[in-house]
Amino acid sequence: MTPVYALAAIVYDPQGRILLVERGTPPGEGLWTVPGGRLEASETLAQGVAREVREETGLIVEVGALACVVERMGDDYHFVILDYVARVIGGELTAGDDAKQAKWVDEGELQQLPLTEGLQDVLVRARKAHGAWFTR
C-alpha cells in the first residue's frame, strides 16, 4: 500500500490547553486528536497545515516548526503524518469538515478522553521540544 502524506497541527492556547478534534470519519472515528488531514497536490506543507486547521476548527493559525513525524498503518491505510506546531492568529472555534467536535482541552480532561494511538506521547515530546513557541 502506498503511504498517504498527512499533516497535523499541535496548537496550545495561552492557558496551556491543547486544541483537539473528535474524528468524525475512519480511521479513528470517535477518537480525539489534533486537527489535520491529507496534503493536497497544489499546496506547501505549511499551507496544508493551516488549511486543515481552518477546515476542522474554524481557526486561522501561524504554522511553525516540524514537531515530529508519526506513521500509522492499518489493514486499509498507511499514513505518514507530519506534526507541526502552530498558534492561533484568528478565527472562531467551531467544528467543521470531518470533525464531530473541536475544543480546547486542559491536562485533566485530556486524561479522560479517548485519544488516537500515540497522541499523548507526541504532545509531551512537542511541548518539551517547542514549549517556547507556544508561549510567544
Kinemage of the C-alpha trace (Angstrom):
@kinemage 1
@onewidth
@group {chain A} dominant
@subgroup {mainchain}
@vectorlist {calphas} color= white
{ca met a 1} P 0.000 0.000 0.000
{ca thr a 2} L 1.367 3.409 -0.982
{ca pro a 3} L 1.697 5.761 2.001
{ca val a 4} L -0.502 8.859 2.104
{ca tyr a 5} L 1.108 12.013 3.432
{ca ala a 6} L -0.890 13.866 6.033
{ca leu a 7} L -0.334 16.943 8.164
{ca ala a 8} L -1.440 17.932 11.645
{ca ala a 9} L -1.134 20.915 13.969
{ca ile a 10} L -0.220 20.909 17.633
{ca val a 11} L -1.787 24.100 18.987
{ca tyr a 12} L -1.794 25.290 22.609
{ca asp a 13} L -3.632 28.374 23.857
{ca pro a 14} L -2.198 30.877 26.401
{ca gln a 15} L -3.807 28.880 29.240
{ca gly a 16} L -1.868 25.762 28.197
{ca arg a 17} L -4.855 23.907 26.734
{ca ile a 18} L -4.422 21.802 23.595
{ca leu a 19} L -6.672 22.139 20.543
{ca leu a 20} L -8.325 18.789 19.788
{ca val a 21} L -10.979 17.490 17.424
{ca glu a 22} L -13.144 14.429 17.686
{ca arg a 23} L -12.747 12.470 14.460
{ca gly a 24} L -15.955 12.036 12.528
{ca thr a 25} L -14.660 9.548 9.946
{ca pro a 26} L -12.471 6.410 9.898
{ca pro a 27} L -9.786 5.651 10.750
{ca gly a 28} L -10.175 6.636 14.376
{ca glu a 29} L -13.789 7.775 14.210
{ca gly a 30} L -14.892 8.909 17.677
{ca leu a 31} L -11.329 9.362 18.936
{ca trp a 32} L -9.809 12.710 19.834
{ca thr a 33} L -6.703 14.025 18.100
{ca val a 34} L -5.035 17.183 16.843
{ca pro a 35} L -6.551 18.746 13.707
{ca gly a 36} L -5.095 17.518 10.443
{ca gly a 37} L -5.576 15.671 7.198
{ca arg a 38} L -4.135 14.898 3.794
{ca leu a 39} L -1.781 17.163 1.916
{ca glu a 40} L -3.262 18.412 -1.347
{ca ala a 41} L -1.197 18.464 -4.535
{ca ser a 42} L -1.150 22.223 -5.017
{ca glu a 43} L -0.073 23.340 -1.524
{ca thr a 44} L 3.037 23.633 0.596
{ca leu a 45} L 3.263 21.783 3.894
{ca ala a 46} L 2.550 24.977 5.869
{ca gln a 47} L -0.426 25.812 3.651
{ca gly a 48} L -1.799 22.314 4.153
{ca val a 49} L -1.489 22.534 7.944
{ca ala a 50} L -3.214 25.929 8.015
{ca arg a 51} L -5.994 24.735 5.685
{ca glu a 52} L -6.696 21.608 7.707
{ca val a 53} L -6.888 23.557 10.977
{ca arg a 54} L -9.228 26.114 9.399
{ca glu a 55} L -11.455 23.400 7.874
{ca glu a 56} L -11.717 21.358 11.073
{ca thr a 57} L -11.806 24.111 13.716
{ca gly a 58} L -12.572 27.473 12.086
{ca leu a 59} L -9.290 28.857 13.463
{ca ile a 60} L -6.559 30.602 11.494
{ca val a 61} L -3.048 29.595 12.533
{ca glu a 62} L 0.535 30.584 12.022
{ca val a 63} L 2.499 27.402 11.301
{ca gly a 64} L 5.847 26.866 12.989
{ca ala a 65} L 8.418 24.097 13.033
{ca leu a 66} L 8.001 20.413 12.349
{ca ala a 67} L 7.492 18.795 15.764
{ca cys a 68} L 7.598 15.120 14.778
{ca val a 69} L 6.757 12.546 12.155
{ca val a 70} L 4.271 9.789 13.004
{ca glu a 71} L 3.450 6.709 10.962
{ca arg a 72} L 0.073 4.969 11.291
{ca met a 73} L -0.826 1.760 9.492
{ca gly a 74} L -3.903 -0.426 9.343
{ca asp a 75} L -5.327 -3.079 7.059
{ca asp a 76} L -6.542 -0.489 4.547
{ca tyr a 77} L -4.402 2.604 5.233
{ca his a 78} L -0.823 3.783 5.658
{ca phe a 79} L -0.365 7.396 6.761
{ca val a 80} L 2.876 9.309 7.247
{ca ile a 81} L 1.832 12.275 9.395
{ca leu a 82} L 3.929 15.417 9.734
{ca asp a 83} L 3.000 17.156 13.011
{ca tyr a 84} L 3.766 20.883 13.110
{ca val a 85} L 3.489 23.356 15.958
{ca ala a 86} L 1.111 26.223 15.282
{ca arg a 87} L -0.553 29.115 17.090
{ca val a 88} L -3.901 30.803 16.617
{ca ile a 89} L -3.921 34.222 14.963
{ca gly a 90} L -7.639 34.488 14.147
{ca gly a 91} L -10.970 32.828 13.515
{ca glu a 92} L -13.597 31.402 15.833
{ca leu a 93} L -13.588 27.884 17.234
{ca thr a 94} L -16.253 25.718 15.604
{ca ala a 95} L -16.199 22.106 14.450
{ca gly a 96} L -16.224 21.696 10.691
{ca asp a 97} L -15.279 19.378 7.847
{ca asp a 98} L -14.945 15.825 9.192
{ca ala a 99} L -14.683 16.775 12.891
{ca lys a 100} L -17.624 15.963 15.172
{ca gln a 101} L -16.360 18.401 17.807
{ca ala a 102} L -13.490 20.834 18.272
{ca lys a 103} L -12.415 22.214 21.635
{ca trp a 104} L -9.618 23.372 23.894
{ca val a 105} L -8.699 20.647 26.384
{ca asp a 106} L -6.781 21.026 29.645
{ca glu a 107} L -4.489 18.350 31.080
{ca gly a 108} L -7.174 16.895 33.349
{ca glu a 109} L -9.704 16.470 30.551
{ca leu a 110} L -7.009 15.152 28.205
{ca gln a 111} L -6.544 12.180 30.534
{ca gln a 112} L -10.277 11.372 30.305
{ca leu a 113} L -10.743 11.458 26.522
{ca pro a 114} L -10.318 8.501 24.149
{ca leu a 115} L -7.249 9.631 22.171
{ca thr a 116} L -5.755 8.372 18.936
{ca glu a 117} L -2.894 5.934 19.419
{ca gly a 118} L 0.338 7.607 20.498
{ca leu a 119} L -1.098 11.140 20.741
{ca gln a 120} L -0.187 11.630 24.390
{ca asp a 121} L 3.490 10.870 23.676
{ca val a 122} L 3.519 13.192 20.653
{ca leu a 123} L 2.112 16.056 22.749
{ca val a 124} L 4.677 15.529 25.502
{ca arg a 125} L 7.553 15.491 23.000
{ca ala a 126} L 6.260 18.568 21.154
{ca arg a 127} L 5.774 20.581 24.325
{ca lys a 128} L 9.233 19.646 25.595
{ca ala a 129} L 10.991 20.495 22.317
{ca his a 130} L 8.913 23.522 21.279
{ca gly a 131} L 7.495 24.918 24.529
{ca ala a 132} L 8.792 28.434 23.840
{ca trp a 133} L 6.779 28.559 20.588
{ca phe a 134} L 3.525 28.140 22.469
{ca thr a 135} L 4.187 30.942 24.961
{ca arg a 136} L 5.127 33.696 22.488
